[in-house]
Amino acid sequence: MRISFAKLLLLIAFFIVILVEARTVFAFFGIDVSLIGIAVTGVLVISALVLWAIRPGNDEPTEP
């Protein structure tokens, strides 16, 4: 793993907060974003983050 499990959980929590607040900011400016759109975006961002985190780094050996 590139980062520890605790750091990964913190990053996921941070992105969830960012997504919820982004919907609020968009609503403030009159841009209507559906809950489904934010949920899909969240799933994609968190999935990409988890996939990046579980890939071995450049200095880590890969298993045969």
N, C-alpha and C positions, 0 to 999 in steps of 0.2 A: 504494500500500500504506500501511496505517496505521502499521506498524512495520517495522523492517528484517528482512531474512531471518535474520540471526544471532540477533536477539531472538526471532523466531518459533521457531527451532530450540531455543533455551534454554527457552522456555515449553513446547514439546512434551516435551522431556526431563523438565522439572519435573513435568508432569502424569503422565507414565509412572511416575515414582517415587512420586508420591502414590497412584496407583491400585494399585500393587503393595503399598505399605505399608498401604493401606486394607484390602486383603484380609487382611493379617496381623493388623491390629487387630480386624477383625470376627471372625476365628477365635479370637482371644484371649478375646473376650466370648461365644463359643459360637454365633455367627451364621455359618452355612455359606453362603458365596457361591461359586458355581461360577466356574471359569476362563472359561467362555464368557460369563457375565454381566459379568465385569470387562472382558473383551476388547470386548464390544459397547459397554459404557459408555465405554471408552477411545476407540474409533473415533468414537463420537458426539461426545465432548468435543473430540477433536483436529480432527474435521471442522468443528465449529462455530467453533473457534479459527482455523482456516485460512480459512474463509469470512469471518469478521470481519476478519481481517488483510488479505485481498486487496481488500475493498471500499474505495473511495476515502473519505478523511476529509472532513469538512465544508469544510475550507479547500483541498482539492485539486480542481482542475477535472476534469470527466469528459470522456472523449474523445467526439467527435461520431459 
